[in-house]
Amino acid sequence: MSSTTTSTAQTSTPSLPTEQNPYLARAYATTSLSSTRALYDEWATKYDSDLPATEYQAPTLAADAIASIIGSSLPTSTILDAGCGTGLVGALLAGRGAKTIDGVDLSPGMLDVARKTGAYTELNECDLSQPMTQSDESYDVIVCVGTLTRAHVGPEVLSEFVRVVKKGGLMVATVLGDIWVSGGYKARVDELREGGRVDVLSCETIGYRVKAGLGAKLVVMRRCE
Ligand SMILES: C[S@@+](CC[C@H](N)C(=O)[O-])C[C@H]1O[C@@H](n2cnc3c(N)ncnc32)[C@H](O)[C@@H]1O
């Protein structure tokens, strides 16, 4: 297991546009793991209706990216959805033919909602700001959507994804646009690429939450052999 020091995402970047949704406003301003967990436990049953696919496009774009690369291997691929929340990504991947999807998340309330999707093989609580408990090289694909964001999980987890994904495996993550550089995510991706650990297949700016005018990076990496 990696001994990398971990942290939550930096919060010292400029203010986001005013949020209409009180849960979203709180999500970007939480100051402790317990307050983040409590927020998502409270939000869990309303989250999907608060963030319909027309507004929150990241899950669809990530699932599309995976399906377009993996194609017909989706049913035989083992997938870890890191920060799975209510299971939006898992449900989309299952709809595209994925059969083995595990999910991990900080919030038991979000995991309860994810369980009801029927998309996941296993669901477990975890804190992604700490080294992961998964064994080396245990998944074909790791997807992480909406969780590398302000006051959530810092860039160190990207090194953990490289450890946990199989050689040649795929990692697909979104990172909130305005902390991509200031939060150290770009630097971590560059370091992994320059160190020969990953190939960066794409790193596009995407519309993340349409009404809020927020963008994100959608990073697609393959672990080197
Ligand atoms: C905005 S939601 C995204 C959920 C889902 N991936 C989606 O796209 O709808 C962020 C998720 O990150 C989880 N989270 C926040 N901090 C975390 C941490 N330290 N470890 C694991 N999960 C965390 C929250 O519980 C929440 O489910």
The ligand as an SDF file (V2000), in Angstrom:
LIG
                    3D

 27 29  0  0  0  0  0  0  0  0999 V2000
  -21.2310   15.1710   -5.2410 C   0  0  0  0  0  0  0  0  0  0  0  0
  -21.3320   13.5460   -4.5970 S   0  0  0  0  0  0  0  0  0  0  0  0
  -20.9740   12.5490   -6.0410 C   0  0  0  0  0  0  0  0  0  0  0  0
  -21.5880   11.1930   -5.9250 C   0  0  0  0  0  0  0  0  0  0  0  0
  -21.6640   10.4020   -7.2280 C   0  0  0  0  0  0  0  0  0  0  0  0
  -20.3610    9.9530   -7.6760 N   0  0  0  0  0  0  0  0  0  0  0  0
  -22.3410   11.2350   -8.2880 C   0  0  0  0  0  0  0  0  0  0  0  0
  -21.6850   11.5970   -9.2810 O   0  0  0  0  0  0  0  0  0  0  0  0
  -23.5220   11.5240   -8.1280 O   0  0  0  0  0  0  0  0  0  0  0  0
  -19.8340   13.4390   -3.6640 C   0  0  0  0  0  0  0  0  0  0  0  0
  -19.7250   12.1170   -2.9040 C   0  0  0  0  0  0  0  0  0  0  0  0
  -18.4400   12.0750   -2.2980 O   0  0  0  0  0  0  0  0  0  0  0  0
  -18.5790   11.4300   -1.0570 C   0  0  0  0  0  0  0  0  0  0  0  0
  -17.4280   11.8040   -0.2380 N   0  0  0  0  0  0  0  0  0  0  0  0
  -17.1010   13.0180    0.2630 C   0  0  0  0  0  0  0  0  0  0  0  0
  -15.9640   12.9580    0.9610 N   0  0  0  0  0  0  0  0  0  0  0  0
  -15.5410   11.6710    0.8750 C   0  0  0  0  0  0  0  0  0  0  0  0
  -14.4270   10.9560    1.4020 C   0  0  0  0  0  0  0  0  0  0  0  0
  -13.4960   11.5590    2.1510 N   0  0  0  0  0  0  0  0  0  0  0  0
  -14.3210    9.6400    1.1280 N   0  0  0  0  0  0  0  0  0  0  0  0
  -15.2530    8.9960    0.3860 C   0  0  0  0  0  0  0  0  0  0  0  0
  -16.3330    9.6050   -0.1410 N   0  0  0  0  0  0  0  0  0  0  0  0
  -16.4740   10.9270    0.1060 C   0  0  0  0  0  0  0  0  0  0  0  0
  -19.9080   11.9360   -0.5210 C   0  0  0  0  0  0  0  0  0  0  0  0
  -20.4310   11.1220    0.4920 O   0  0  0  0  0  0  0  0  0  0  0  0
  -20.7450   11.9590   -1.7940 C   0  0  0  0  0  0  0  0  0  0  0  0
  -21.4630   10.7690   -1.9570 O   0  0  0  0  0  0  0  0  0  0  0  0
  1  2  1  0
  2  3  1  0
  2 10  1  0
  3  4  1  0
  4  5  1  0
  5  6  1  0
  5  7  1  0
  7  8  2  0
  7  9  1  0
 10 11  1  0
 11 12  1  0
 11 26  1  0
 12 13  1  0
 13 14  1  0
 13 24  1  0
 14 15  1  0
 14 23  1  0
 15 16  2  0
 16 17  1  0
 17 18  1  0
 17 23  2  0
 18 19  1  0
 18 20  2  0
 20 21  1  0
 21 22  2  0
 22 23  1  0
 24 25  1  0
 24 26  1  0
 26 27  1  0
M  CHG  2   2   1   9  -1
M  END
$$$$
